[in-house]
Amino acid sequence: MGIKELINFLNKLEESNIFYKLNKVRDEAIMVEITVPGQRWEVEFTNDGTVEIEKFISDGDFYDVKEIETLSNDFSD
């Protein structure tokens, strides 16, 4: 898939009123970050024409402010 397919994909998201952002985290890819209720998708269009999709799906749980400490303890450098 090339730039034409990427643009068609973005147009389809816009027509469907689906929120997205463009990002670049790897030298060889453009990332489309998509946010829908309960999910976040990362769709990467790579320079060799492949498309990689990773989905982050919520477990439906909500946490209180104490969870911020868990974030700091578990993921800080």
mmJSON file of the N, C-alpha and C atoms, coordinates in Angstrom:
{"data_MODEL":{"atom_site":{
"group_PDB":["ATOM","ATOM","ATOM","ATOM","ATOM","ATOM","ATOM","ATOM","ATOM","ATOM","ATOM","ATOM","ATOM","ATOM","ATOM","ATOM","ATOM","ATOM","ATOM","ATOM","ATOM","ATOM","ATOM","ATOM","ATOM","ATOM","ATOM","ATOM","ATOM","ATOM","ATOM","ATOM","ATOM","ATOM","ATOM","ATOM","ATOM","ATOM","ATOM","ATOM","ATOM","ATOM","ATOM","ATOM","ATOM","ATOM","ATOM","ATOM","ATOM","ATOM","ATOM","ATOM","ATOM","ATOM","ATOM","ATOM","ATOM","ATOM","ATOM","ATOM","ATOM","ATOM","ATOM","ATOM","ATOM","ATOM","ATOM","ATOM","ATOM","ATOM","ATOM","ATOM","ATOM","ATOM","ATOM","ATOM","ATOM","ATOM","ATOM","ATOM","ATOM","ATOM","ATOM","ATOM","ATOM","ATOM","ATOM","ATOM","ATOM","ATOM","ATOM","ATOM","ATOM","ATOM","ATOM","ATOM","ATOM","ATOM","ATOM","ATOM","ATOM","ATOM","ATOM","ATOM","ATOM","ATOM","ATOM","ATOM","ATOM","ATOM","ATOM","ATOM","ATOM","ATOM","ATOM","ATOM","ATOM","ATOM","ATOM","ATOM","ATOM","ATOM","ATOM","ATOM","ATOM","ATOM","ATOM","ATOM","ATOM","ATOM","ATOM","ATOM","ATOM","ATOM","ATOM","ATOM","ATOM","ATOM","ATOM","ATOM","ATOM","ATOM","ATOM","ATOM","ATOM","ATOM","ATOM","ATOM","ATOM","ATOM","ATOM","ATOM","ATOM","ATOM","ATOM","ATOM","ATOM","ATOM","ATOM","ATOM","ATOM","ATOM","ATOM","ATOM","ATOM","ATOM","ATOM","ATOM","ATOM","ATOM","ATOM","ATOM","ATOM","ATOM","ATOM","ATOM","ATOM","ATOM","ATOM","ATOM","ATOM","ATOM","ATOM","ATOM","ATOM","ATOM","ATOM","ATOM","ATOM","ATOM","ATOM","ATOM","ATOM","ATOM","ATOM","ATOM","ATOM","ATOM","ATOM","ATOM","ATOM","ATOM","ATOM","ATOM","ATOM","ATOM","ATOM","ATOM","ATOM","ATOM","ATOM","ATOM","ATOM","ATOM","ATOM","ATOM","ATOM","ATOM","ATOM","ATOM","ATOM","ATOM","ATOM","ATOM","ATOM","ATOM","ATOM","ATOM","ATOM","ATOM","ATOM"],
"id":[1,2,3,4,5,6,7,8,9,10,11,12,13,14,15,16,17,18,19,20,21,22,23,24,25,26,27,28,29,30,31,32,33,34,35,36,37,38,39,40,41,42,43,44,45,46,47,48,49,50,51,52,53,54,55,56,57,58,59,60,61,62,63,64,65,66,67,68,69,70,71,72,73,74,75,76,77,78,79,80,81,82,83,84,85,86,87,88,89,90,91,92,93,94,95,96,97,98,99,100,101,102,103,104,105,106,107,108,109,110,111,112,113,114,115,116,117,118,119,120,121,122,123,124,125,126,127,128,129,130,131,132,133,134,135,136,137,138,139,140,141,142,143,144,145,146,147,148,149,150,151,152,153,154,155,156,157,158,159,160,161,162,163,164,165,166,167,168,169,170,171,172,173,174,175,176,177,178,179,180,181,182,183,184,185,186,187,188,189,190,191,192,193,194,195,196,197,198,199,200,201,202,203,204,205,206,207,208,209,210,211,212,213,214,215,216,217,218,219,220,221,222,223,224,225,226,227,228,229,230,231],
"type_symbol":["N","C","C","N","C","C","N","C","C","N","C","C","N","C","C","N","C","C","N","C","C","N","C","C","N","C","C","N","C","C","N","C","C","N","C","C","N","C","C","N","C","C","N","C","C","N","C","C","N","C","C","N","C","C","N","C","C","N","C","C","N","C","C","N","C","C","N","C","C","N","C","C","N","C","C","N","C","C","N","C","C","N","C","C","N","C","C","N","C","C","N","C","C","N","C","C","N","C","C","N","C","C","N","C","C","N","C","C","N","C","C","N","C","C","N","C","C","N","C","C","N","C","C","N","C","C","N","C","C","N","C","C","N","C","C","N","C","C","N","C","C","N","C","C","N","C","C","N","C","C","N","C","C","N","C","C","N","C","C","N","C","C","N","C","C","N","C","C","N","C","C","N","C","C","N","C","C","N","C","C","N","C","C","N","C","C","N","C","C","N","C","C","N","C","C","N","C","C","N","C","C","N","C","C","N","C","C","N","C","C","N","C","C","N","C","C","N","C","C","N","C","C","N","C","C","N","C","C","N","C","C"],
"label_atom_id":["N","CA","C","N","CA","C","N","CA","C","N","CA","C","N","CA","C","N","CA","C","N","CA","C","N","CA","C","N","CA","C","N","CA","C","N","CA","C","N","CA","C","N","CA","C","N","CA","C","N","CA","C","N","CA","C","N","CA","C","N","CA","C","N","CA","C","N","CA","C","N","CA","C","N","CA","C","N","CA","C","N","CA","C","N","CA","C","N","CA","C","N","CA","C","N","CA","C","N","CA","C","N","CA","C","N","CA","C","N","CA","C","N","CA","C","N","CA","C","N","CA","C","N","CA","C","N","CA","C","N","CA","C","N","CA","C","N","CA","C","N","CA","C","N","CA","C","N","CA","C","N","CA","C","N","CA","C","N","CA","C","N","CA","C","N","CA","C","N","CA","C","N","CA","C","N","CA","C","N","CA","C","N","CA","C","N","CA","C","N","CA","C","N","CA","C","N","CA","C","N","CA","C","N","CA","C","N","CA","C","N","CA","C","N","CA","C","N","CA","C","N","CA","C","N","CA","C","N","CA","C","N","CA","C","N","CA","C","N","CA","C","N","CA","C","N","CA","C","N","CA","C","N","CA","C","N","CA","C","N","CA","C","N","CA","C","N","CA","C"],
"label_alt_id":[null,null,null,null,null,null,null,null,null,null,null,null,null,null,null,null,null,null,null,null,null,null,null,null,null,null,null,null,null,null,null,null,null,null,null,null,null,null,null,null,null,null,null,null,null,null,null,null,null,null,null,null,null,null,null,null,null,null,null,null,null,null,null,null,null,null,null,null,null,null,null,null,null,null,null,null,null,null,null,null,null,null,null,null,null,null,null,null,null,null,null,null,null,null,null,null,null,null,null,null,null,null,null,null,null,null,null,null,null,null,null,null,null,null,null,null,null,null,null,null,null,null,null,null,null,null,null,null,null,null,null,null,null,null,null,null,null,null,null,null,null,null,null,null,null,null,null,null,null,null,null,null,null,null,null,null,null,null,null,null,null,null,null,null,null,null,null,null,null,null,null,null,null,null,null,null,null,null,null,null,null,null,null,null,null,null,null,null,null,null,null,null,null,null,null,null,null,null,null,null,null,null,null,null,null,null,null,null,null,null,null,null,null,null,null,null,null,null,null,null,null,null,null,null,null,null,null,null,null,null,null],
"label_comp_id":["MET","MET","MET","GLY","GLY","GLY","ILE","ILE","ILE","LYS","LYS","LYS","GLU","GLU","GLU","LEU","LEU","LEU","ILE","ILE","ILE","ASN","ASN","ASN","PHE","PHE","PHE","LEU","LEU","LEU","ASN","ASN","ASN","LYS","LYS","LYS","LEU","LEU","LEU","GLU","GLU","GLU","GLU","GLU","GLU","SER","SER","SER","ASN","ASN","ASN","ILE","ILE","ILE","PHE","PHE","PHE","TYR","TYR","TYR","LYS","LYS","LYS","LEU","LEU","LEU","ASN","ASN","ASN","LYS","LYS","LYS","VAL","VAL","VAL","ARG","ARG","ARG","ASP","ASP","ASP","GLU","GLU","GLU","ALA","ALA","ALA","ILE","ILE","ILE","MET","MET","MET","VAL","VAL","VAL","GLU","GLU","GLU","ILE","ILE","ILE","THR","THR","THR","VAL","VAL","VAL","PRO","PRO","PRO","GLY","GLY","GLY","GLN","GLN","GLN","ARG","ARG","ARG","TRP","TRP","TRP","GLU","GLU","GLU","VAL","VAL","VAL","GLU","GLU","GLU","PHE","PHE","PHE","THR","THR","THR","ASN","ASN","ASN","ASP","ASP","ASP","GLY","GLY","GLY","THR","THR","THR","VAL","VAL","VAL","GLU","GLU","GLU","ILE","ILE","ILE","GLU","GLU","GLU","LYS","LYS","LYS","PHE","PHE","PHE","ILE","ILE","ILE","SER","SER","SER","ASP","ASP","ASP","GLY","GLY","GLY","ASP","ASP","ASP","PHE","PHE","PHE","TYR","TYR","TYR","ASP","ASP","ASP","VAL","VAL","VAL","LYS","LYS","LYS","GLU","GLU","GLU","ILE","ILE","ILE","GLU","GLU","GLU","THR","THR","THR","LEU","LEU","LEU","SER","SER","SER","ASN","ASN","ASN","ASP","ASP","ASP","PHE","PHE","PHE","SER","SER","SER","ASP","ASP","ASP"],
"label_asym_id":["A","A","A","A","A","A","A","A","A","A","A","A","A","A","A","A","A","A","A","A","A","A","A","A","A","A","A","A","A","A","A","A","A","A","A","A","A","A","A","A","A","A","A","A","A","A","A","A","A","A","A","A","A","A","A","A","A","A","A","A","A","A","A","A","A","A","A","A","A","A","A","A","A","A","A","A","A","A","A","A","A","A","A","A","A","A","A","A","A","A","A","A","A","A","A","A","A","A","A","A","A","A","A","A","A","A","A","A","A","A","A","A","A","A","A","A","A","A","A","A","A","A","A","A","A","A","A","A","A","A","A","A","A","A","A","A","A","A","A","A","A","A","A","A","A","A","A","A","A","A","A","A","A","A","A","A","A","A","A","A","A","A","A","A","A","A","A","A","A","A","A","A","A","A","A","A","A","A","A","A","A","A","A","A","A","A","A","A","A","A","A","A","A","A","A","A","A","A","A","A","A","A","A","A","A","A","A","A","A","A","A","A","A","A","A","A","A","A","A","A","A","A","A","A","A","A","A","A","A","A","A"],
"label_entity_id":["1","1","1","1","1","1","1","1","1","1","1","1","1","1","1","1","1","1","1","1","1","1","1","1","1","1","1","1","1","1","1","1","1","1","1","1","1","1","1","1","1","1","1","1","1","1","1","1","1","1","1","1","1","1","1","1","1","1","1","1","1","1","1","1","1","1","1","1","1","1","1","1","1","1","1","1","1","1","1","1","1","1","1","1","1","1","1","1","1","1","1","1","1","1","1","1","1","1","1","1","1","1","1","1","1","1","1","1","1","1","1","1","1","1","1","1","1","1","1","1","1","1","1","1","1","1","1","1","1","1","1","1","1","1","1","1","1","1","1","1","1","1","1","1","1","1","1","1","1","1","1","1","1","1","1","1","1","1","1","1","1","1","1","1","1","1","1","1","1","1","1","1","1","1","1","1","1","1","1","1","1","1","1","1","1","1","1","1","1","1","1","1","1","1","1","1","1","1","1","1","1","1","1","1","1","1","1","1","1","1","1","1","1","1","1","1","1","1","1","1","1","1","1","1","1","1","1","1","1","1","1"],
"label_seq_id":[1,1,1,2,2,2,3,3,3,4,4,4,5,5,5,6,6,6,7,7,7,8,8,8,9,9,9,10,10,10,11,11,11,12,12,12,13,13,13,14,14,14,15,15,15,16,16,16,17,17,17,18,18,18,19,19,19,20,20,20,21,21,21,22,22,22,23,23,23,24,24,24,25,25,25,26,26,26,27,27,27,28,28,28,29,29,29,30,30,30,31,31,31,32,32,32,33,33,33,34,34,34,35,35,35,36,36,36,37,37,37,38,38,38,39,39,39,40,40,40,41,41,41,42,42,42,43,43,43,44,44,44,45,45,45,46,46,46,47,47,47,48,48,48,49,49,49,50,50,50,51,51,51,52,52,52,53,53,53,54,54,54,55,55,55,56,56,56,57,57,57,58,58,58,59,59,59,60,60,60,61,61,61,62,62,62,63,63,63,64,64,64,65,65,65,66,66,66,67,67,67,68,68,68,69,69,69,70,70,70,71,71,71,72,72,72,73,73,73,74,74,74,75,75,75,76,76,76,77,77,77],
"pdbx_PDB_ins_code":[null,null,null,null,null,null,null,null,null,null,null,null,null,null,null,null,null,null,null,null,null,null,null,null,null,null,null,null,null,null,null,null,null,null,null,null,null,null,null,null,null,null,null,null,null,null,null,null,null,null,null,null,null,null,null,null,null,null,null,null,null,null,null,null,null,null,null,null,null,null,null,null,null,null,null,null,null,null,null,null,null,null,null,null,null,null,null,null,null,null,null,null,null,null,null,null,null,null,null,null,null,null,null,null,null,null,null,null,null,null,null,null,null,null,null,null,null,null,null,null,null,null,null,null,null,null,null,null,null,null,null,null,null,null,null,null,null,null,null,null,null,null,null,null,null,null,null,null,null,null,null,null,null,null,null,null,null,null,null,null,null,null,null,null,null,null,null,null,null,null,null,null,null,null,null,null,null,null,null,null,null,null,null,null,null,null,null,null,null,null,null,null,null,null,null,null,null,null,null,null,null,null,null,null,null,null,null,null,null,null,null,null,null,null,null,null,null,null,null,null,null,null,null,null,null,null,null,null,null,null,null],
"Cartn_x":[0.845,0.0,0.889,0.501,1.282,0.529,1.005,0.44,-1.028,-1.382,-2.778,-3.7,-3.288,-4.096,-4.175,-3.078,-3.086,-4.089,-4.052,-4.982,-6.422,-6.667,-8.013,-8.491,-7.591,-7.917,-8.287,-7.488,-7.77,-9.105,-9.368,-10.646,-11.819,-11.659,-12.721,-12.964,-11.887,-12.037,-12.798,-12.426,-13.095,-14.568,-14.873,-16.261,-17.081,-16.428,-17.092,-17.062,-16.498,-16.364,-15.598,-14.541,-13.679,-12.435,-12.177,-11.037,-9.725,-8.745,-7.414,-6.358,-5.118,-3.94,-2.875,-2.04,-0.894,0.328,1.184,2.377,3.465,4.702,5.82,6.739,6.79,7.638,8.749,8.616,9.667,10.098,11.365,11.902,11.154,10.636,10.073,8.553,7.875,6.42,5.747,4.516,3.61,2.529,2.268,1.273,0.002,-1.135,-2.432,-2.946,-3.09,-3.602,-5.099,-5.891,-7.343,-7.906,-8.826,-9.461,-10.958,-11.468,-12.909,-13.274,-14.553,-14.913,-14.351,-13.56,-13.012,-11.825,-11.369,-10.252,-9.371,-8.113,-7.175,-6.455,-6.397,-5.735,-4.506,-3.443,-2.271,-2.154,-2.346,-2.254,-1.033,-0.035,1.199,1.308,1.524,1.767,3.276,3.902,5.365,5.829,7.112,7.645,7.762,7.624,7.646,6.231,5.216,3.855,2.993,3.564,2.755,2.022,0.974,0.209,0.183,0.539,0.53,-0.481,-1.33,-2.37,-2.217,-2.177,-2.168,-3.355,-4.136,-5.312,-5.081,-5.474,-5.427,-6.878,-7.359,-8.774,-8.928,-9.805,-10.036,-10.693,-10.331,-10.988,-12.27,-12.567,-13.787,-13.661,-12.508,-12.302,-11.877,-12.288,-11.863,-11.157,-10.191,-9.361,-9.394,-9.062,-9.019,-7.608,-7.406,-6.155,-4.953,-5.17,-4.055,-3.342,-4.008,-3.395,-2.225,-2.193,-1.075,0.229,0.197,1.39,1.869,0.946,1.305,2.013,1.49,2.12,3.56,3.766,5.11,6.034,5.532,6.374,6.736,5.798,6.027,6.723,6.641,7.108,8.115,8.542,9.538,10.932,11.817,13.206,14.024],
"Cartn_y":[-1.174,0.0,1.236,2.214,3.433,4.634,5.807,7.061,7.197,6.71,6.794,6.041,4.865,4.071,4.733,5.344,6.071,7.218,7.984,9.106,8.608,7.544,6.972,6.526,5.929,5.486,6.679,7.753,8.947,9.571,9.61,10.138,9.321,8.004,7.137,7.387,7.567,7.89,9.2,10.202,11.506,11.404,10.661,10.477,9.784,8.933,8.191,8.944,10.156,10.969,10.245,9.551,8.843,9.696,10.009,10.846,10.104,10.825,10.251,11.338,10.906,11.771,11.058,11.819,11.25,11.387,10.375,10.364,9.604,9.755,9.011,8.61,7.319,6.843,5.921,5.465,4.652,5.324,5.158,5.789,5.365,4.152,3.583,3.567,4.338,4.228,5.537,5.685,6.746,6.064,6.594,5.993,6.833,6.137,6.762,6.263,7.187,6.84,7.132,6.102,6.204,5.962,6.834,6.698,6.531,5.411,5.138,4.697,4.728,4.362,2.992,3.005,1.775,1.191,1.86,1.322,2.443,2.089,2.944,2.051,2.476,1.716,2.464,1.72,2.275,1.534,2.268,1.694,2.308,1.483,1.986,1.553,2.542,2.32,2.412,1.313,1.273,1.554,1.912,2.266,1.081,-0.151,-1.303,-1.721,-0.919,-1.172,-1.993,-2.46,-3.238,-2.308,-2.839,-2.117,-2.976,-2.374,-3.077,-2.406,-3.203,-2.663,-3.26,-2.379,-2.817,-2.163,-2.973,-2.476,-2.531,-1.474,-1.408,-1.3,-2.357,-2.456,-2.376,-1.501,-1.293,-2.516,-2.767,-3.842,-3.351,-2.051,-1.486,-1.032,-1.277,-0.868,0.597,1.265,2.629,2.619,3.523,3.542,4.936,5.005,6.308,6.885,8.033,8.776,7.988,7.025,6.219,5.436,5.215,4.468,5.239,6.555,7.352,6.915,6.567,6.077,4.768,3.909,2.653,2.948,3.902,4.287,4.741,5.6,6.102,4.987,4.139,3.066,2.015,1.671,0.576,0.968,2.261,2.613,3.75,4.293,5.37,4.796,5.601,5.145,5.242],
"Cartn_z":[0.0,0.0,0.0,-0.761,-0.865,-0.316,-0.721,-0.228,-0.633,-1.805,-2.258,-1.302,-0.882,0.052,1.426,1.854,3.127,3.071,2.0,1.856,1.779,1.041,0.977,2.352,3.126,4.477,5.363,5.297,6.088,5.67,4.379,3.9,4.431,4.459,4.969,6.461,7.229,8.652,8.818,8.038,8.129,7.748,6.693,6.275,7.352,8.131,9.203,10.529,10.527,11.738,12.838,12.451,13.399,13.644,14.921,15.296,15.061,14.498,14.316,14.407,14.645,14.604,13.791,13.123,12.42,13.311,13.262,14.077,13.33,13.744,13.161,14.301,14.596,15.677,15.171,13.936,13.313,12.017,11.667,10.455,9.199,9.183,7.961,7.921,8.8,8.845,9.245,8.769,9.212,10.034,11.228,12.112,12.103,12.03,12.212,13.559,14.509,15.834,15.839,16.13,16.069,17.463,17.865,19.168,18.974,19.458,19.461,20.876,21.241,22.618,23.031,24.108,24.671,23.932,22.865,22.091,21.558,21.364,20.642,19.65,18.416,17.363,16.88,16.579,15.912,14.582,13.494,12.151,11.49,11.189,10.594,9.14,8.276,6.862,6.662,6.287,6.185,4.759,4.64,3.336,2.385,2.861,1.958,1.53,1.939,1.492,2.432,3.534,4.472,5.438,6.02,7.029,8.281,9.408,10.686,11.602,12.243,13.114,14.506,15.496,16.887,17.579,18.308,19.011,20.517,21.203,22.656,23.11,23.759,24.114,25.624,26.061,27.486,28.113,29.369,30.115,30.783,30.617,31.18,32.62,33.243,34.631,34.697,35.765,36.048,37.397,37.567,38.76,39.382,40.67,41.328,41.222,41.849,41.735,42.261,43.129,43.666,42.567,41.454,40.349,39.732,39.903,39.384,40.027,41.306,41.985,41.366,41.01,40.335,39.026,38.279,37.019,37.25,38.231,38.525,39.002,39.873,40.427,39.38,38.526,37.583,36.292,35.907,34.575,34.518,35.633,35.584,35.432,34.87,34.655,35.9],
"occupancy":[1.0,1.0,1.0,1.0,1.0,1.0,1.0,1.0,1.0,1.0,1.0,1.0,1.0,1.0,1.0,1.0,1.0,1.0,1.0,1.0,1.0,1.0,1.0,1.0,1.0,1.0,1.0,1.0,1.0,1.0,1.0,1.0,1.0,1.0,1.0,1.0,1.0,1.0,1.0,1.0,1.0,1.0,1.0,1.0,1.0,1.0,1.0,1.0,1.0,1.0,1.0,1.0,1.0,1.0,1.0,1.0,1.0,1.0,1.0,1.0,1.0,1.0,1.0,1.0,1.0,1.0,1.0,1.0,1.0,1.0,1.0,1.0,1.0,1.0,1.0,1.0,1.0,1.0,1.0,1.0,1.0,1.0,1.0,1.0,1.0,1.0,1.0,1.0,1.0,1.0,1.0,1.0,1.0,1.0,1.0,1.0,1.0,1.0,1.0,1.0,1.0,1.0,1.0,1.0,1.0,1.0,1.0,1.0,1.0,1.0,1.0,1.0,1.0,1.0,1.0,1.0,1.0,1.0,1.0,1.0,1.0,1.0,1.0,1.0,1.0,1.0,1.0,1.0,1.0,1.0,1.0,1.0,1.0,1.0,1.0,1.0,1.0,1.0,1.0,1.0,1.0,1.0,1.0,1.0,1.0,1.0,1.0,1.0,1.0,1.0,1.0,1.0,1.0,1.0,1.0,1.0,1.0,1.0,1.0,1.0,1.0,1.0,1.0,1.0,1.0,1.0,1.0,1.0,1.0,1.0,1.0,1.0,1.0,1.0,1.0,1.0,1.0,1.0,1.0,1.0,1.0,1.0,1.0,1.0,1.0,1.0,1.0,1.0,1.0,1.0,1.0,1.0,1.0,1.0,1.0,1.0,1.0,1.0,1.0,1.0,1.0,1.0,1.0,1.0,1.0,1.0,1.0,1.0,1.0,1.0,1.0,1.0,1.0,1.0,1.0,1.0,1.0,1.0,1.0,1.0,1.0,1.0,1.0,1.0,1.0,1.0,1.0,1.0,1.0,1.0,1.0],
"B_iso_or_equiv":[0.0,0.0,0.0,0.0,0.0,0.0,0.0,0.0,0.0,0.0,0.0,0.0,0.0,0.0,0.0,0.0,0.0,0.0,0.0,0.0,0.0,0.0,0.0,0.0,0.0,0.0,0.0,0.0,0.0,0.0,0.0,0.0,0.0,0.0,0.0,0.0,0.0,0.0,0.0,0.0,0.0,0.0,0.0,0.0,0.0,0.0,0.0,0.0,0.0,0.0,0.0,0.0,0.0,0.0,0.0,0.0,0.0,0.0,0.0,0.0,0.0,0.0,0.0,0.0,0.0,0.0,0.0,0.0,0.0,0.0,0.0,0.0,0.0,0.0,0.0,0.0,0.0,0.0,0.0,0.0,0.0,0.0,0.0,0.0,0.0,0.0,0.0,0.0,0.0,0.0,0.0,0.0,0.0,0.0,0.0,0.0,0.0,0.0,0.0,0.0,0.0,0.0,0.0,0.0,0.0,0.0,0.0,0.0,0.0,0.0,0.0,0.0,0.0,0.0,0.0,0.0,0.0,0.0,0.0,0.0,0.0,0.0,0.0,0.0,0.0,0.0,0.0,0.0,0.0,0.0,0.0,0.0,0.0,0.0,0.0,0.0,0.0,0.0,0.0,0.0,0.0,0.0,0.0,0.0,0.0,0.0,0.0,0.0,0.0,0.0,0.0,0.0,0.0,0.0,0.0,0.0,0.0,0.0,0.0,0.0,0.0,0.0,0.0,0.0,0.0,0.0,0.0,0.0,0.0,0.0,0.0,0.0,0.0,0.0,0.0,0.0,0.0,0.0,0.0,0.0,0.0,0.0,0.0,0.0,0.0,0.0,0.0,0.0,0.0,0.0,0.0,0.0,0.0,0.0,0.0,0.0,0.0,0.0,0.0,0.0,0.0,0.0,0.0,0.0,0.0,0.0,0.0,0.0,0.0,0.0,0.0,0.0,0.0,0.0,0.0,0.0,0.0,0.0,0.0,0.0,0.0,0.0,0.0,0.0,0.0,0.0,0.0,0.0,0.0,0.0,0.0],
"pdbx_formal_charge":[null,null,null,null,null,null,null,null,null,null,null,null,null,null,null,null,null,null,null,null,null,null,null,null,null,null,null,null,null,null,null,null,null,null,null,null,null,null,null,null,null,null,null,null,null,null,null,null,null,null,null,null,null,null,null,null,null,null,null,null,null,null,null,null,null,null,null,null,null,null,null,null,null,null,null,null,null,null,null,null,null,null,null,null,null,null,null,null,null,null,null,null,null,null,null,null,null,null,null,null,null,null,null,null,null,null,null,null,null,null,null,null,null,null,null,null,null,null,null,null,null,null,null,null,null,null,null,null,null,null,null,null,null,null,null,null,null,null,null,null,null,null,null,null,null,null,null,null,null,null,null,null,null,null,null,null,null,null,null,null,null,null,null,null,null,null,null,null,null,null,null,null,null,null,null,null,null,null,null,null,null,null,null,null,null,null,null,null,null,null,null,null,null,null,null,null,null,null,null,null,null,null,null,null,null,null,null,null,null,null,null,null,null,null,null,null,null,null,null,null,null,null,null,null,null,null,null,null,null,null,null],
"auth_seq_id":[1,1,1,2,2,2,3,3,3,4,4,4,5,5,5,6,6,6,7,7,7,8,8,8,9,9,9,10,10,10,11,11,11,12,12,12,13,13,13,14,14,14,15,15,15,16,16,16,17,17,17,18,18,18,19,19,19,20,20,20,21,21,21,22,22,22,23,23,23,24,24,24,25,25,25,26,26,26,27,27,27,28,28,28,29,29,29,30,30,30,31,31,31,32,32,32,33,33,33,34,34,34,35,35,35,36,36,36,37,37,37,38,38,38,39,39,39,40,40,40,41,41,41,42,42,42,43,43,43,44,44,44,45,45,45,46,46,46,47,47,47,48,48,48,49,49,49,50,50,50,51,51,51,52,52,52,53,53,53,54,54,54,55,55,55,56,56,56,57,57,57,58,58,58,59,59,59,60,60,60,61,61,61,62,62,62,63,63,63,64,64,64,65,65,65,66,66,66,67,67,67,68,68,68,69,69,69,70,70,70,71,71,71,72,72,72,73,73,73,74,74,74,75,75,75,76,76,76,77,77,77],
"auth_comp_id":["MET","MET","MET","GLY","GLY","GLY","ILE","ILE","ILE","LYS","LYS","LYS","GLU","GLU","GLU","LEU","LEU","LEU","ILE","ILE","ILE","ASN","ASN","ASN","PHE","PHE","PHE","LEU","LEU","LEU","ASN","ASN","ASN","LYS","LYS","LYS","LEU","LEU","LEU","GLU","GLU","GLU","GLU","GLU","GLU","SER","SER","SER","ASN","ASN","ASN","ILE","ILE","ILE","PHE","PHE","PHE","TYR","TYR","TYR","LYS","LYS","LYS","LEU","LEU","LEU","ASN","ASN","ASN","LYS","LYS","LYS","VAL","VAL","VAL","ARG","ARG","ARG","ASP","ASP","ASP","GLU","GLU","GLU","ALA","ALA","ALA","ILE","ILE","ILE","MET","MET","MET","VAL","VAL","VAL","GLU","GLU","GLU","ILE","ILE","ILE","THR","THR","THR","VAL","VAL","VAL","PRO","PRO","PRO","GLY","GLY","GLY","GLN","GLN","GLN","ARG","ARG","ARG","TRP","TRP","TRP","GLU","GLU","GLU","VAL","VAL","VAL","GLU","GLU","GLU","PHE","PHE","PHE","THR","THR","THR","ASN","ASN","ASN","ASP","ASP","ASP","GLY","GLY","GLY","THR","THR","THR","VAL","VAL","VAL","GLU","GLU","GLU","ILE","ILE","ILE","GLU","GLU","GLU","LYS","LYS","LYS","PHE","PHE","PHE","ILE","ILE","ILE","SER","SER","SER","ASP","ASP","ASP","GLY","GLY","GLY","ASP","ASP","ASP","PHE","PHE","PHE","TYR","TYR","TYR","ASP","ASP","ASP","VAL","VAL","VAL","LYS","LYS","LYS","GLU","GLU","GLU","ILE","ILE","ILE","GLU","GLU","GLU","THR","THR","THR","LEU","LEU","LEU","SER","SER","SER","ASN","ASN","ASN","ASP","ASP","ASP","PHE","PHE","PHE","SER","SER","SER","ASP","ASP","ASP"],
"auth_asym_id":["A","A","A","A","A","A","A","A","A","A","A","A","A","A","A","A","A","A","A","A","A","A","A","A","A","A","A","A","A","A","A","A","A","A","A","A","A","A","A","A","A","A","A","A","A","A","A","A","A","A","A","A","A","A","A","A","A","A","A","A","A","A","A","A","A","A","A","A","A","A","A","A","A","A","A","A","A","A","A","A","A","A","A","A","A","A","A","A","A","A","A","A","A","A","A","A","A","A","A","A","A","A","A","A","A","A","A","A","A","A","A","A","A","A","A","A","A","A","A","A","A","A","A","A","A","A","A","A","A","A","A","A","A","A","A","A","A","A","A","A","A","A","A","A","A","A","A","A","A","A","A","A","A","A","A","A","A","A","A","A","A","A","A","A","A","A","A","A","A","A","A","A","A","A","A","A","A","A","A","A","A","A","A","A","A","A","A","A","A","A","A","A","A","A","A","A","A","A","A","A","A","A","A","A","A","A","A","A","A","A","A","A","A","A","A","A","A","A","A","A","A","A","A","A","A","A","A","A","A","A","A"],
"auth_atom_id":["N","CA","C","N","CA","C","N","CA","C","N","CA","C","N","CA","C","N","CA","C","N","CA","C","N","CA","C","N","CA","C","N","CA","C","N","CA","C","N","CA","C","N","CA","C","N","CA","C","N","CA","C","N","CA","C","N","CA","C","N","CA","C","N","CA","C","N","CA","C","N","CA","C","N","CA","C","N","CA","C","N","CA","C","N","CA","C","N","CA","C","N","CA","C","N","CA","C","N","CA","C","N","CA","C","N","CA","C","N","CA","C","N","CA","C","N","CA","C","N","CA","C","N","CA","C","N","CA","C","N","CA","C","N","CA","C","N","CA","C","N","CA","C","N","CA","C","N","CA","C","N","CA","C","N","CA","C","N","CA","C","N","CA","C","N","CA","C","N","CA","C","N","CA","C","N","CA","C","N","CA","C","N","CA","C","N","CA","C","N","CA","C","N","CA","C","N","CA","C","N","CA","C","N","CA","C","N","CA","C","N","CA","C","N","CA","C","N","CA","C","N","CA","C","N","CA","C","N","CA","C","N","CA","C","N","CA","C","N","CA","C","N","CA","C","N","CA","C","N","CA","C","N","CA","C","N","CA","C","N","CA","C","N","CA","C","N","CA","C"],
"pdbx_PDB_model_num":[1,1,1,1,1,1,1,1,1,1,1,1,1,1,1,1,1,1,1,1,1,1,1,1,1,1,1,1,1,1,1,1,1,1,1,1,1,1,1,1,1,1,1,1,1,1,1,1,1,1,1,1,1,1,1,1,1,1,1,1,1,1,1,1,1,1,1,1,1,1,1,1,1,1,1,1,1,1,1,1,1,1,1,1,1,1,1,1,1,1,1,1,1,1,1,1,1,1,1,1,1,1,1,1,1,1,1,1,1,1,1,1,1,1,1,1,1,1,1,1,1,1,1,1,1,1,1,1,1,1,1,1,1,1,1,1,1,1,1,1,1,1,1,1,1,1,1,1,1,1,1,1,1,1,1,1,1,1,1,1,1,1,1,1,1,1,1,1,1,1,1,1,1,1,1,1,1,1,1,1,1,1,1,1,1,1,1,1,1,1,1,1,1,1,1,1,1,1,1,1,1,1,1,1,1,1,1,1,1,1,1,1,1,1,1,1,1,1,1,1,1,1,1,1,1,1,1,1,1,1,1]
}}}
